[in-house]
Amino acid sequence: MDWKEGHLIKIPKKGDLSKCENYRDITLLSIPRKVFHIVLLNQMRRAVDAQLRDQQAGFRKDRS
């Protein structure tokens, strides 16, 4: 699996398995991709938090 690709897996739900709506999809992603996204997200969060004032709590973590 390439780090830029994900594999779609169909998981059956209850009911008639001949109908498409009785399946749900999950995407299997590579571990390096997940790690890269976490690192990138944390860096972006720090950069944005440094620019925002304390009064702009909104949906920021550990802020009311």
PDB file of N, CA, C, O and CB in Angstrom:
ATOM      1  N   MET A   1       0.842  -1.176   0.000  1.00  0.00           N
ATOM      2  CA  MET A   1       0.000   0.000   0.000  1.00  0.00           C
ATOM      3  C   MET A   1       0.889   1.243   0.000  1.00  0.00           C
ATOM      4  O   MET A   1       1.784   1.374   0.835  1.00  0.00           O
ATOM      5  CB  MET A   1      -0.959  -0.004   1.219  1.00  0.00           C
ATOM      6  N   ASP A   2       0.642   2.130  -0.920  1.00  0.00           N
ATOM      7  CA  ASP A   2       1.361   3.398  -1.002  1.00  0.00           C
ATOM      8  C   ASP A   2       0.875   4.319   0.114  1.00  0.00           C
ATOM      9  O   ASP A   2      -0.286   4.244   0.515  1.00  0.00           O
ATOM     10  CB  ASP A   2       1.163   4.065  -2.397  1.00  0.00           C
ATOM     11  N   TRP A   3       1.755   5.187   0.621  1.00  0.00           N
ATOM     12  CA  TRP A   3       1.379   6.045   1.748  1.00  0.00           C
ATOM     13  C   TRP A   3       0.331   7.073   1.366  1.00  0.00           C
ATOM     14  O   TRP A   3      -0.320   7.646   2.239  1.00  0.00           O
ATOM     15  CB  TRP A   3       2.599   6.748   2.297  1.00  0.00           C
ATOM     16  N   LYS A   4       0.157   7.317   0.061  1.00  0.00           N
ATOM     17  CA  LYS A   4      -0.831   8.286  -0.396  1.00  0.00           C
ATOM     18  C   LYS A   4      -2.169   7.640  -0.743  1.00  0.00           C
ATOM     19  O   LYS A   4      -3.106   8.338  -1.131  1.00  0.00           O
ATOM     20  CB  LYS A   4      -0.301   9.028  -1.596  1.00  0.00           C
ATOM     21  N   GLU A   5      -2.273   6.331  -0.611  1.00  0.00           N
ATOM     22  CA  GLU A   5      -3.489   5.619  -0.991  1.00  0.00           C
ATOM     23  C   GLU A   5      -4.193   5.046   0.227  1.00  0.00           C
ATOM     24  O   GLU A   5      -3.578   4.842   1.274  1.00  0.00           O
ATOM     25  CB  GLU A   5      -3.167   4.505  -1.979  1.00  0.00           C
ATOM     26  N   GLY A   6      -5.465   4.793   0.086  1.00  0.00           N
ATOM     27  CA  GLY A   6      -6.248   4.104   1.099  1.00  0.00           C
ATOM     28  C   GLY A   6      -7.019   2.984   0.425  1.00  0.00           C
ATOM     29  O   GLY A   6      -7.376   3.081  -0.749  1.00  0.00           O
ATOM     30  N   HIS A   7      -7.270   1.938   1.165  1.00  0.00           N
ATOM     31  CA  HIS A   7      -8.038   0.816   0.626  1.00  0.00           C
ATOM     32  C   HIS A   7      -9.426   0.824   1.246  1.00  0.00           C
ATOM     33  O   HIS A   7      -9.572   0.887   2.467  1.00  0.00           O
ATOM     34  CB  HIS A   7      -7.320  -0.538   0.896  1.00  0.00           C
ATOM     35  N   LEU A   8     -10.442   0.759   0.397  1.00  0.00           N
ATOM     36  CA  LEU A   8     -11.828   0.772   0.825  1.00  0.00           C
ATOM     37  C   LEU A   8     -12.277  -0.658   1.106  1.00  0.00           C
ATOM     38  O   LEU A   8     -12.161  -1.531   0.246  1.00  0.00           O
ATOM     39  CB  LEU A   8     -12.732   1.439  -0.242  1.00  0.00           C
ATOM     40  N   ILE A   9     -12.789  -0.893   2.312  1.00  0.00           N
ATOM     41  CA  ILE A   9     -13.266  -2.210   2.712  1.00  0.00           C
ATOM     42  C   ILE A   9     -14.749  -2.092   3.038  1.00  0.00           C
ATOM     43  O   ILE A   9     -15.159  -1.182   3.759  1.00  0.00           O
ATOM     44  CB  ILE A   9     -12.457  -2.767   3.934  1.00  0.00           C
ATOM     45  N   LYS A  10     -15.556  -3.014   2.508  1.00  0.00           N
ATOM     46  CA  LYS A  10     -16.994  -3.011   2.773  1.00  0.00           C
ATOM     47  C   LYS A  10     -17.290  -3.936   3.945  1.00  0.00           C
ATOM     48  O   LYS A  10     -16.884  -5.098   3.950  1.00  0.00           O
ATOM     49  CB  LYS A  10     -17.796  -3.444   1.515  1.00  0.00           C
ATOM     50  N   ILE A  11     -18.006  -3.404   4.943  1.00  0.00           N
ATOM     51  CA  ILE A  11     -18.394  -4.155   6.127  1.00  0.00           C
ATOM     52  C   ILE A  11     -19.908  -4.366   6.065  1.00  0.00           C
ATOM     53  O   ILE A  11     -20.658  -3.395   5.962  1.00  0.00           O
ATOM     54  CB  ILE A  11     -17.969  -3.408   7.449  1.00  0.00           C
ATOM     55  N   PRO A  12     -20.372  -5.625   6.125  1.00  0.00           N
ATOM     56  CA  PRO A  12     -21.824  -5.853   6.050  1.00  0.00           C
ATOM     57  C   PRO A  12     -22.538  -5.420   7.327  1.00  0.00           C
ATOM     58  O   PRO A  12     -22.030  -5.602   8.433  1.00  0.00           O
ATOM     59  CB  PRO A  12     -22.113  -7.328   5.778  1.00  0.00           C
ATOM     60  N   LYS A  13     -23.726  -4.844   7.150  1.00  0.00           N
ATOM     61  CA  LYS A  13     -24.611  -4.509   8.264  1.00  0.00           C
ATOM     62  C   LYS A  13     -25.649  -5.625   8.372  1.00  0.00           C
ATOM     63  O   LYS A  13     -25.575  -6.625   7.658  1.00  0.00           O
ATOM     64  CB  LYS A  13     -25.298  -3.098   8.060  1.00  0.00           C
ATOM     65  N   LYS A  14     -26.605  -5.445   9.264  1.00  0.00           N
ATOM     66  CA  LYS A  14     -27.707  -6.397   9.357  1.00  0.00           C
ATOM     67  C   LYS A  14     -28.635  -6.193   8.173  1.00  0.00           C
ATOM     68  O   LYS A  14     -28.711  -5.099   7.614  1.00  0.00           O
ATOM     69  CB  LYS A  14     -28.478  -6.237  10.695  1.00  0.00           C
ATOM     70  N   GLY A  15     -29.327  -7.232   7.798  1.00  0.00           N
ATOM     71  CA  GLY A  15     -30.301  -7.112   6.726  1.00  0.00           C
ATOM     72  C   GLY A  15     -29.878  -7.891   5.493  1.00  0.00           C
ATOM     73  O   GLY A  15     -28.988  -8.740   5.543  1.00  0.00           O
ATOM     74  N   ASP A  16     -30.529  -7.585   4.405  1.00  0.00           N
ATOM     75  CA  ASP A  16     -30.308  -8.274   3.135  1.00  0.00           C
ATOM     76  C   ASP A  16     -28.970  -7.839   2.542  1.00  0.00           C
ATOM     77  O   ASP A  16     -28.797  -6.674   2.185  1.00  0.00           O
ATOM     78  CB  ASP A  16     -31.465  -7.987   2.141  1.00  0.00           C
ATOM     79  N   LEU A  17     -28.029  -8.769   2.438  1.00  0.00           N
ATOM     80  CA  LEU A  17     -26.689  -8.435   1.949  1.00  0.00           C
ATOM     81  C   LEU A  17     -26.623  -8.255   0.434  1.00  0.00           C
ATOM     82  O   LEU A  17     -25.576  -7.894  -0.102  1.00  0.00           O
ATOM     83  CB  LEU A  17     -25.719  -9.506   2.364  1.00  0.00           C
ATOM     84  N   SER A  18     -27.730  -8.504  -0.254  1.00  0.00           N
ATOM     85  CA  SER A  18     -27.732  -8.274  -1.698  1.00  0.00           C
ATOM     86  C   SER A  18     -27.991  -6.800  -2.031  1.00  0.00           C
ATOM     87  O   SER A  18     -27.873  -6.395  -3.188  1.00  0.00           O
ATOM     88  CB  SER A  18     -28.788  -9.157  -2.371  1.00  0.00           C
ATOM     89  N   LYS A  19     -28.346  -5.993  -1.010  1.00  0.00           N
ATOM     90  CA  LYS A  19     -28.591  -4.559  -1.218  1.00  0.00           C
ATOM     91  C   LYS A  19     -27.365  -3.759  -0.796  1.00  0.00           C
ATOM     92  O   LYS A  19     -26.771  -4.022   0.250  1.00  0.00           O
ATOM     93  CB  LYS A  19     -29.844  -4.088  -0.426  1.00  0.00           C
ATOM     94  N   CYS A  20     -26.999  -2.803  -1.602  1.00  0.00           N
ATOM     95  CA  CYS A  20     -25.805  -1.980  -1.342  1.00  0.00           C
ATOM     96  C   CYS A  20     -25.924  -1.160  -0.070  1.00  0.00           C
ATOM     97  O   CYS A  20     -24.918  -0.927   0.600  1.00  0.00           O
ATOM     98  CB  CYS A  20     -25.549  -1.054  -2.510  1.00  0.00           C
ATOM     99  N   GLU A  21     -27.126  -0.716   0.283  1.00  0.00           N
ATOM    100  CA  GLU A  21     -27.268   0.131   1.468  1.00  0.00           C
ATOM    101  C   GLU A  21     -27.062  -0.630   2.775  1.00  0.00           C
ATOM    102  O   GLU A  21     -27.026  -0.014   3.841  1.00  0.00           O
ATOM    103  CB  GLU A  21     -28.630   0.772   1.474  1.00  0.00           C
ATOM    104  N   ASN A  22     -26.927  -1.952   2.716  1.00  0.00           N
ATOM    105  CA  ASN A  22     -26.682  -2.748   3.914  1.00  0.00           C
ATOM    106  C   ASN A  22     -25.195  -3.005   4.137  1.00  0.00           C
ATOM    107  O   ASN A  22     -24.824  -3.959   4.821  1.00  0.00           O
ATOM    108  CB  ASN A  22     -27.423  -4.069   3.821  1.00  0.00           C
ATOM    109  N   TYR A  23     -24.361  -2.172   3.574  1.00  0.00           N
ATOM    110  CA  TYR A  23     -22.918  -2.234   3.783  1.00  0.00           C
ATOM    111  C   TYR A  23     -22.432  -0.855   4.205  1.00  0.00           C
ATOM    112  O   TYR A  23     -23.003   0.160   3.806  1.00  0.00           O
ATOM    113  CB  TYR A  23     -22.179  -2.720   2.497  1.00  0.00           C
ATOM    114  N   ARG A  24     -21.392  -0.821   4.998  1.00  0.00           N
ATOM    115  CA  ARG A  24     -20.741   0.452   5.302  1.00  0.00           C
ATOM    116  C   ARG A  24     -19.280   0.319   4.909  1.00  0.00           C
ATOM    117  O   ARG A  24     -18.713  -0.773   4.953  1.00  0.00           O
ATOM    118  CB  ARG A  24     -20.892   0.838   6.822  1.00  0.00           C
ATOM    119  N   ASP A  25     -18.684   1.412   4.531  1.00  0.00           N
ATOM    120  CA  ASP A  25     -17.301   1.401   4.064  1.00  0.00           C
ATOM    121  C   ASP A  25     -16.373   1.935   5.147  1.00  0.00           C
ATOM    122  O   ASP A  25     -16.722   2.853   5.889  1.00  0.00           O
ATOM    123  CB  ASP A  25     -17.155   2.232   2.778  1.00  0.00           C
ATOM    124  N   ILE A  26     -15.192   1.345   5.222  1.00  0.00           N
ATOM    125  CA  ILE A  26     -14.113   1.908   6.025  1.00  0.00           C
ATOM    126  C   ILE A  26     -12.905   2.026   5.106  1.00  0.00           C
ATOM    127  O   ILE A  26     -12.766   1.264   4.149  1.00  0.00           O
ATOM    128  CB  ILE A  26     -13.797   1.022   7.300  1.00  0.00           C
ATOM    129  N   THR A  27     -12.048   2.968   5.399  1.00  0.00           N
ATOM    130  CA  THR A  27     -10.847   3.166   4.602  1.00  0.00           C
ATOM    131  C   THR A  27      -9.637   2.820   5.445  1.00  0.00           C
ATOM    132  O   THR A  27      -9.442   3.378   6.525  1.00  0.00           O
ATOM    133  CB  THR A  27     -10.755   4.617   4.076  1.00  0.00           C
ATOM    134  N   LEU A  28      -8.823   1.897   4.951  1.00  0.00           N
ATOM    135  CA  LEU A  28      -7.587   1.539   5.624  1.00  0.00           C
ATOM    136  C   LEU A  28      -6.485   2.437   5.088  1.00  0.00           C
ATOM    137  O   LEU A  28      -6.202   2.440   3.891  1.00  0.00           O
ATOM    138  CB  LEU A  28      -7.240   0.032   5.419  1.00  0.00           C
ATOM    139  N   LEU A  29      -5.860   3.208   5.990  1.00  0.00           N
ATOM    140  CA  LEU A  29      -4.789   4.125   5.618  1.00  0.00           C
ATOM    141  C   LEU A  29      -3.468   3.602   6.147  1.00  0.00           C
ATOM    142  O   LEU A  29      -3.435   2.843   7.115  1.00  0.00           O
ATOM    143  CB  LEU A  29      -5.065   5.545   6.152  1.00  0.00           C
ATOM    144  N   SER A  30      -2.394   4.004   5.520  1.00  0.00           N
ATOM    145  CA  SER A  30      -1.077   3.554   5.957  1.00  0.00           C
ATOM    146  C   SER A  30      -0.661   4.283   7.233  1.00  0.00           C
ATOM    147  O   SER A  30      -1.095   5.409   7.478  1.00  0.00           O
ATOM    148  CB  SER A  30      -0.034   3.777   4.846  1.00  0.00           C
ATOM    149  N   ILE A  31       0.178   3.643   8.043  1.00  0.00           N
ATOM    150  CA  ILE A  31       0.663   4.218   9.297  1.00  0.00           C
ATOM    151  C   ILE A  31       1.494   5.482   9.045  1.00  0.00           C
ATOM    152  O   ILE A  31       1.280   6.477   9.738  1.00  0.00           O
ATOM    153  CB  ILE A  31       1.497   3.182  10.067  1.00  0.00           C
ATOM    154  N   PRO A  32       2.441   5.493   8.078  1.00  0.00           N
ATOM    155  CA  PRO A  32       3.195   6.743   7.840  1.00  0.00           C
ATOM    156  C   PRO A  32       2.287   7.923   7.477  1.00  0.00           C
ATOM    157  O   PRO A  32       2.563   9.060   7.861  1.00  0.00           O
ATOM    158  CB  PRO A  32       4.215   6.530   6.722  1.00  0.00           C
ATOM    159  N   ARG A  33       1.221   7.656   6.750  1.00  0.00           N
ATOM    160  CA  ARG A  33       0.289   8.724   6.390  1.00  0.00           C
ATOM    161  C   ARG A  33      -0.387   9.282   7.638  1.00  0.00           C
ATOM    162  O   ARG A  33      -0.509  10.498   7.784  1.00  0.00           O
ATOM    163  CB  ARG A  33      -0.769   8.208   5.392  1.00  0.00           C
ATOM    164  N   LYS A  34      -0.826   8.407   8.535  1.00  0.00           N
ATOM    165  CA  LYS A  34      -1.475   8.861   9.766  1.00  0.00           C
ATOM    166  C   LYS A  34      -0.516   9.685  10.616  1.00  0.00           C
ATOM    167  O   LYS A  34      -0.897  10.724  11.156  1.00  0.00           O
ATOM    168  CB  LYS A  34      -1.996   7.666  10.572  1.00  0.00           C
ATOM    169  N   VAL A  35       0.725   9.225  10.736  1.00  0.00           N
ATOM    170  CA  VAL A  35       1.722   9.952  11.527  1.00  0.00           C
ATOM    171  C   VAL A  35       1.988  11.320  10.904  1.00  0.00           C
ATOM    172  O   VAL A  35       2.056  12.321  11.617  1.00  0.00           O
ATOM    173  CB  VAL A  35       3.039   9.141  11.629  1.00  0.00           C
ATOM    174  N   PHE A  36       2.137  11.370   9.586  1.00  0.00           N
ATOM    175  CA  PHE A  36       2.363  12.632   8.884  1.00  0.00           C
ATOM    176  C   PHE A  36       1.210  13.606   9.137  1.00  0.00           C
ATOM    177  O   PHE A  36       1.440  14.788   9.395  1.00  0.00           O
ATOM    178  CB  PHE A  36       2.531  12.384   7.371  1.00  0.00           C
ATOM    179  N   HIS A  37      -0.019  13.114   9.063  1.00  0.00           N
ATOM    180  CA  HIS A  37      -1.173  13.985   9.282  1.00  0.00           C
ATOM    181  C   HIS A  37      -1.227  14.510  10.711  1.00  0.00           C
ATOM    182  O   HIS A  37      -1.578  15.670  10.930  1.00  0.00           O
ATOM    183  CB  HIS A  37      -2.458  13.241   8.960  1.00  0.00           C
ATOM    184  N   ILE A  38      -0.888  13.680  11.677  1.00  0.00           N
ATOM    185  CA  ILE A  38      -0.887  14.123  13.075  1.00  0.00           C
ATOM    186  C   ILE A  38       0.168  15.201  13.298  1.00  0.00           C
ATOM    187  O   ILE A  38      -0.101  16.214  13.944  1.00  0.00           O
ATOM    188  CB  ILE A  38      -0.636  12.932  14.021  1.00  0.00           C
ATOM    189  N   VAL A  39       1.373  14.983  12.762  1.00  0.00           N
ATOM    190  CA  VAL A  39       2.453  15.965  12.910  1.00  0.00           C
ATOM    191  C   VAL A  39       2.068  17.280  12.237  1.00  0.00           C
ATOM    192  O   VAL A  39       2.238  18.352  12.816  1.00  0.00           O
ATOM    193  CB  VAL A  39       3.774  15.423  12.312  1.00  0.00           C
ATOM    194  N   LEU A  40       1.555  17.194  11.025  1.00  0.00           N
ATOM    195  CA  LEU A  40       1.150  18.392  10.287  1.00  0.00           C
ATOM    196  C   LEU A  40       0.028  19.136  11.010  1.00  0.00           C
ATOM    197  O   LEU A  40       0.065  20.362  11.115  1.00  0.00           O
ATOM    198  CB  LEU A  40       0.701  18.017   8.870  1.00  0.00           C
ATOM    199  N   LEU A  41      -0.963  18.406  11.506  1.00  0.00           N
ATOM    200  CA  LEU A  41      -2.071  19.033  12.218  1.00  0.00           C
ATOM    201  C   LEU A  41      -1.591  19.734  13.482  1.00  0.00           C
ATOM    202  O   LEU A  41      -2.029  20.846  13.775  1.00  0.00           O
ATOM    203  CB  LEU A  41      -3.130  17.995  12.568  1.00  0.00           C
ATOM    204  N   ASN A  42      -0.701  19.102  14.227  1.00  0.00           N
ATOM    205  CA  ASN A  42      -0.185  19.725  15.451  1.00  0.00           C
ATOM    206  C   ASN A  42       0.597  20.998  15.153  1.00  0.00           C
ATOM    207  O   ASN A  42       0.479  21.977  15.889  1.00  0.00           O
ATOM    208  CB  ASN A  42       0.701  18.744  16.208  1.00  0.00           C
ATOM    209  N   GLN A  43       1.391  21.001  14.093  1.00  0.00           N
ATOM    210  CA  GLN A  43       2.143  22.204  13.720  1.00  0.00           C
ATOM    211  C   GLN A  43       1.208  23.325  13.292  1.00  0.00           C
ATOM    212  O   GLN A  43       1.410  24.483  13.658  1.00  0.00           O
ATOM    213  CB  GLN A  43       3.132  21.890  12.592  1.00  0.00           C
ATOM    214  N   MET A  44       0.194  22.986  12.525  1.00  0.00           N
ATOM    215  CA  MET A  44      -0.767  23.996  12.087  1.00  0.00           C
ATOM    216  C   MET A  44      -1.546  24.553  13.276  1.00  0.00           C
ATOM    217  O   MET A  44      -1.799  25.756  13.346  1.00  0.00           O
ATOM    218  CB  MET A  44      -1.734  23.405  11.051  1.00  0.00           C
ATOM    219  N   ARG A  45      -1.924  23.684  14.206  1.00  0.00           N
ATOM    220  CA  ARG A  45      -2.667  24.122  15.385  1.00  0.00           C
ATOM    221  C   ARG A  45      -1.853  25.107  16.215  1.00  0.00           C
ATOM    222  O   ARG A  45      -2.373  26.126  16.670  1.00  0.00           O
ATOM    223  CB  ARG A  45      -3.063  22.920  16.241  1.00  0.00           C
ATOM    224  N   ARG A  46      -0.568  24.797  16.409  1.00  0.00           N
ATOM    225  CA  ARG A  46       0.298  25.697  17.176  1.00  0.00           C
ATOM    226  C   ARG A  46       0.430  27.053  16.487  1.00  0.00           C
ATOM    227  O   ARG A  46       0.400  28.090  17.148  1.00  0.00           O
ATOM    228  CB  ARG A  46       1.686  25.068  17.368  1.00  0.00           C
ATOM    229  N   ALA A  47       0.575  27.050  15.172  1.00  0.00           N
ATOM    230  CA  ALA A  47       0.718  28.299  14.423  1.00  0.00           C
ATOM    231  C   ALA A  47      -0.557  29.137  14.509  1.00  0.00           C
ATOM    232  O   ALA A  47      -0.489  30.355  14.675  1.00  0.00           O
ATOM    233  CB  ALA A  47       1.060  28.006  12.954  1.00  0.00           C
ATOM    234  N   VAL A  48      -1.703  28.499  14.398  1.00  0.00           N
ATOM    235  CA  VAL A  48      -2.977  29.224  14.467  1.00  0.00           C
ATOM    236  C   VAL A  48      -3.222  29.735  15.878  1.00  0.00           C
ATOM    237  O   VAL A  48      -3.636  30.881  16.055  1.00  0.00           O
ATOM    238  CB  VAL A  48      -4.144  28.322  14.019  1.00  0.00           C
ATOM    239  N   ASP A  49      -2.972  28.899  16.892  1.00  0.00           N
ATOM    240  CA  ASP A  49      -3.181  29.321  18.280  1.00  0.00           C
ATOM    241  C   ASP A  49      -2.309  30.520  18.641  1.00  0.00           C
ATOM    242  O   ASP A  49      -2.722  31.368  19.432  1.00  0.00           O
ATOM    243  CB  ASP A  49      -2.891  28.164  19.233  1.00  0.00           C
ATOM    244  N   ALA A  50      -1.124  30.597  18.079  1.00  0.00           N
ATOM    245  CA  ALA A  50      -0.236  31.729  18.363  1.00  0.00           C
ATOM    246  C   ALA A  50      -0.789  33.028  17.781  1.00  0.00           C
ATOM    247  O   ALA A  50      -0.488  34.109  18.287  1.00  0.00           O
ATOM    248  CB  ALA A  50       1.167  31.460  17.802  1.00  0.00           C
ATOM    249  N   GLN A  51      -1.594  32.930  16.723  1.00  0.00           N
ATOM    250  CA  GLN A  51      -2.142  34.114  16.071  1.00  0.00           C
ATOM    251  C   GLN A  51      -3.464  34.574  16.677  1.00  0.00           C
ATOM    252  O   GLN A  51      -3.831  35.740  16.526  1.00  0.00           O
ATOM    253  CB  GLN A  51      -2.330  33.841  14.607  1.00  0.00           C
ATOM    254  N   LEU A  52      -4.187  33.686  17.359  1.00  0.00           N
ATOM    255  CA  LEU A  52      -5.503  34.027  17.892  1.00  0.00           C
ATOM    256  C   LEU A  52      -5.387  34.661  19.272  1.00  0.00           C
ATOM    257  O   LEU A  52      -4.506  34.315  20.058  1.00  0.00           O
ATOM    258  CB  LEU A  52      -6.390  32.784  17.958  1.00  0.00           C
ATOM    259  N   ARG A  53      -6.282  35.586  19.549  1.00  0.00           N
ATOM    260  CA  ARG A  53      -6.330  36.200  20.878  1.00  0.00           C
ATOM    261  C   ARG A  53      -6.992  35.237  21.858  1.00  0.00           C
ATOM    262  O   ARG A  53      -7.703  34.319  21.448  1.00  0.00           O
ATOM    263  CB  ARG A  53      -7.094  37.555  20.839  1.00  0.00           C
ATOM    264  N   ASP A  54      -6.761  35.446  23.147  1.00  0.00           N
ATOM    265  CA  ASP A  54      -7.361  34.595  24.173  1.00  0.00           C
ATOM    266  C   ASP A  54      -8.882  34.708  24.193  1.00  0.00           C
ATOM    267  O   ASP A  54      -9.563  33.763  24.591  1.00  0.00           O
ATOM    268  CB  ASP A  54      -6.802  34.952  25.539  1.00  0.00           C
ATOM    269  N   GLN A  55      -9.424  35.847  23.770  1.00  0.00           N
ATOM    270  CA  GLN A  55     -10.871  36.025  23.767  1.00  0.00           C
ATOM    271  C   GLN A  55     -11.550  35.150  22.714  1.00  0.00           C
ATOM    272  O   GLN A  55     -12.758  34.925  22.795  1.00  0.00           O
ATOM    273  CB  GLN A  55     -11.214  37.485  23.527  1.00  0.00           C
ATOM    274  N   GLN A  56     -10.811  34.660  21.742  1.00  0.00           N
ATOM    275  CA  GLN A  56     -11.378  33.832  20.681  1.00  0.00           C
ATOM    276  C   GLN A  56     -11.287  32.362  21.082  1.00  0.00           C
ATOM    277  O   GLN A  56     -10.556  31.589  20.462  1.00  0.00           O
ATOM    278  CB  GLN A  56     -10.646  34.081  19.332  1.00  0.00           C
ATOM    279  N   ALA A  57     -12.025  31.981  22.113  1.00  0.00           N
ATOM    280  CA  ALA A  57     -11.958  30.607  22.611  1.00  0.00           C
ATOM    281  C   ALA A  57     -12.645  29.648  21.642  1.00  0.00           C
ATOM    282  O   ALA A  57     -12.065  28.627  21.271  1.00  0.00           O
ATOM    283  CB  ALA A  57     -12.603  30.507  24.006  1.00  0.00           C
ATOM    284  N   GLY A  58     -13.857  29.959  21.234  1.00  0.00           N
ATOM    285  CA  GLY A  58     -14.592  29.146  20.275  1.00  0.00           C
ATOM    286  C   GLY A  58     -14.521  27.665  20.565  1.00  0.00           C
ATOM    287  O   GLY A  58     -14.921  27.222  21.641  1.00  0.00           O
ATOM    288  N   PHE A  59     -14.016  26.894  19.617  1.00  0.00           N
ATOM    289  CA  PHE A  59     -13.915  25.454  19.748  1.00  0.00           C
ATOM    290  C   PHE A  59     -12.483  25.012  20.007  1.00  0.00           C
ATOM    291  O   PHE A  59     -12.112  23.892  19.654  1.00  0.00           O
ATOM    292  CB  PHE A  59     -14.449  24.781  18.506  1.00  0.00           C
ATOM    293  N   ARG A  60     -11.683  25.859  20.609  1.00  0.00           N
ATOM    294  CA  ARG A  60     -10.286  25.520  20.863  1.00  0.00           C
ATOM    295  C   ARG A  60     -10.172  24.647  22.097  1.00  0.00           C
ATOM    296  O   ARG A  60     -10.899  24.831  23.073  1.00  0.00           O
ATOM    297  CB  ARG A  60      -9.441  26.786  21.029  1.00  0.00           C
ATOM    298  N   LYS A  61      -9.262  23.705  22.044  1.00  0.00           N
ATOM    299  CA  LYS A  61      -9.068  22.762  23.141  1.00  0.00           C
ATOM    300  C   LYS A  61      -8.583  23.486  24.397  1.00  0.00           C
ATOM    301  O   LYS A  61      -7.794  24.429  24.327  1.00  0.00           O
ATOM    302  CB  LYS A  61      -8.068  21.667  22.736  1.00  0.00           C
ATOM    303  N   ASP A  62      -9.074  23.021  25.543  1.00  0.00           N
ATOM    304  CA  ASP A  62      -8.719  23.555  26.864  1.00  0.00           C
ATOM    305  C   ASP A  62      -9.111  25.017  27.045  1.00  0.00           C
ATOM    306  O   ASP A  62      -8.522  25.716  27.870  1.00  0.00           O
ATOM    307  CB  ASP A  62      -7.236  23.407  27.092  1.00  0.00           C
ATOM    308  N   ARG A  63     -10.082  25.481  26.294  1.00  0.00           N
ATOM    309  CA  ARG A  63     -10.606  26.850  26.440  1.00  0.00           C
ATOM    310  C   ARG A  63     -12.103  26.754  26.678  1.00  0.00           C
ATOM    311  O   ARG A  63     -12.760  25.873  26.122  1.00  0.00           O
ATOM    312  CB  ARG A  63     -10.292  27.733  25.170  1.00  0.00           C
ATOM    313  N   SER A  64     -12.655  27.645  27.493  1.00  0.00           N
ATOM    314  CA  SER A  64     -14.101  27.601  27.723  1.00  0.00           C
ATOM    315  C   SER A  64     -14.815  28.522  26.780  1.00  0.00           C
ATOM    316  O   SER A  64     -16.041  28.620  26.823  1.00  0.00           O
ATOM    317  CB  SER A  64     -14.436  27.969  29.157  1.00  0.00           C
TER     318      SER A  64
END
